Amino acid sequence: MTQIVTLENVLELAKQLSLVDKVNLIAQVTPEIQRELTAVKTKPRQSLRGLWRGANISDRDIAEVRQEMWANFPSSSYSFSSGTNTH
């Protein structure tokens, strides 16, 4: 019967190694990880330039929404001193 290798199993075994063997383990695993990372094709990021173009949001719109958001802050239903709230 083959045992499934898990991170927990590997970490438990690694903890049993001497300091020198831990360093050697890292030295042997690092190049392999680097090769795997460079082989992974990363998806190019989409530019956010122009994301809000045409949205027509004014300074006044932002001020109104900000006022609405902060109108009830801090709410009296929250008790910051005891760490509990009544919601």
LINDAFEN-V748689 format. One record per residue. RES is the residue in one small letter. PSI is psi as a letter, one per 20 degrees, with the letter a starting at -180 (* if undefined). D_CENTER is the distance of its C-alpha to the mean C-alpha in whole Angstrom. Layout:
# LINDAFEN-V748689
RES & PSI & D_CENTER
RES & PSI & D_CENTER
This chain:
# LINDAFEN-V748689
m & p & 38
t & p & 34
q & p & 32
i & p & 28
v & p & 26
t & r & 23
l & g & 20
e & g & 22
n & g & 25
v & g & 24
l & g & 23
e & g & 26
l & g & 28
a & h & 26
k & h & 27
q & i & 31
l & q & 31
s & r & 33
l & g & 31
v & g & 32
d & h & 31
k & g & 28
v & g & 28
n & h & 30
l & g & 27
i & g & 24
a & h & 27
q & h & 28
v & h & 24
t & g & 23
p & h & 25
e & g & 24
i & g & 21
q & g & 21
r & g & 24
e & h & 21
l & h & 18
t & h & 21
a & h & 23
v & p & 20
k & o & 20
t & q & 18
k & p & 18
p & q & 19
r & q & 17
q & p & 19
s & p & 21
l & j & 20
r & p & 24
g & j & 26
l & g & 24
w & j & 26
r & p & 29
g & i & 32
a & h & 30
n & l & 32
i & p & 30
s & r & 32
d & h & 32
r & g & 34
d & g & 32
i & g & 29
a & g & 31
e & g & 32
v & g & 28
r & g & 27
q & g & 30
e & g & 30
m & g & 26
w & j & 27
a & h & 31
n & k & 30
f & p & 28
p & q & 28
s & q & 29
s & i & 32
s & i & 31
y & p & 28
s & o & 29
f & h & 27
s & h & 29
s & i & 29
g & j & 26
t & q & 27
n & r & 27
t & j & 30
h & * & 28
